[in-house]
Amino acid sequence: MVSAVFHSPLETAPAHVPIPAPARSQEKTATYSVAETPRPAMAATPIDARATAPDPGPSRASRLMSGFWLAVLPPVLGIGLLTLIWELVSVGTGSSIPSPLETFKQAVVLFSDPFYSKGPNDQGVGWNVLSSLQRVAMGFGMAAVVGIPVGFMIGRFNFLSRMFNPLISLLRPVSPLAWLPIGLLVFKGANPAAIWTIFICSIWPMIINTAVGVQRVPQDYMNVARVLNLSEWKIVTKILFPAVLPYMLTGVRLAVGTAWLVIVAAEMLTGGVGIGFWVWDEWNNLNVKNIIIAIFVIGIVGLVLEFALIKLATAFTFEDVKN
C-alpha cells in the first residue's frame, strides 16, 4: 500500500528560489509625513527686485498737503454752509435779517474805530468787550480762590464731603440769573451784582472737579504719606496738588465758559458798559446788524478763552511719551 506524503511549500522549495512577498491590499492608502509629501516641481523664476522693495509711501510734500486740506477744508465748508443758510434766511425774511454782505460792511465800519468813547452810554465795541472781560476776571478769580481750597477739603475729608454734598446738589442747578436780584439787594449796585453772579456760577465746577480729583488719588499714595509721617501741608503740596491739577484745570475751563455765557445775560439786565448791555442797547435802536456782529464777537472771545485754557491744561497733563 503506497502512502502519499505531503510537504509544505517551504520544505519542498529550493533554497535559491525567492519566496514572493504577500500582495498588499489595494485598498490601503499610502501615507506620507510632512517631509516626505511629494511636491510638484516648480520652475525657477527670476526674482524681481522692484517687487520685493518696500513701498516708500507718499512723499513728505503729499502728506503735508493732505494734512493742510484736512485742517482747512472742513472749517471753510462749515463757514460756507452757515453763510449760505444765512443768505437764504435773509432773502426769505425780506429786510428783517440783514444779509452777510451788509453785515460785513457794517463790521468794517464798526471795527475801524472800536475804542471810541462819546459818553458812558456810547462807547466802542472794544471797550464793551474789555468791561465784560474785567467782570468775568474778577468774579472768576474770587470763585477760584474760594472754590479750589473748598474742593480740596471736601475731597480730602469724608465728614466735610457728607456735609457739603447736599448743599452743592441743592444750589448748583439754580440758574445764575436767579442770584442777580440777591446781588442787587446786597451790594446796591449793578457792577458788583454782575460780579457776584459770575462768582456764584463759576464756583461749582471748580469745587466739584477738584473734589473728584482728590478722591481719585490712589490710596497707595496716601499710605506712603502715612508711613513717612508727612504733614498735611506736604500731603497737599507734594501728593494731592500734582495729581489733582488736571481735574482742577478742567473745572477752571468749565467755569470760564459758564462765566462768559452768564455775563452777557447779566449785563442785559444790569445795564452799564459791557457786551451784553451793548447788545440790548442795539436792540432798542433796532440795529440788527450790530446785534449779529456782537454775536460773532461773543463767540470769538469765548473760543479764544476756551483754546487758551485747553492749551494750559495740555501743558500740565502728564502723559507717557511714546517714541
Secondary structure, 3 states (H helix, E strand, C coil): CCCCCCCCHHHHCCCCCCCCCCCCCCCCCCCCCCCCCCCCCCCCCCCCHHHHCCCCCCCHHHHHHHHHHHHHHHHHHHHHHHHHHHHHHHHHCCCCCCCHHHHHHHHHHHHCCCCCECCCCCECHHHHHHHHHHHHHHHHHHHHHHHHHHHHHHHHCHHHHHHHHHHHHHHCCCCHHHHHHHHHHHHCCHHHHHHHHHHHHHHHHHHHHHHHHHHCCCHHHHHHHHHCCCCHHHHHHHHHHHHHHHHHHHHHHHHHHHHHHHHHHHHHHHCCCCHHHHHHHHHHCCCHHHHHHHHHHHHHHHHHHHHHHHHHHHHCCCCCCCC
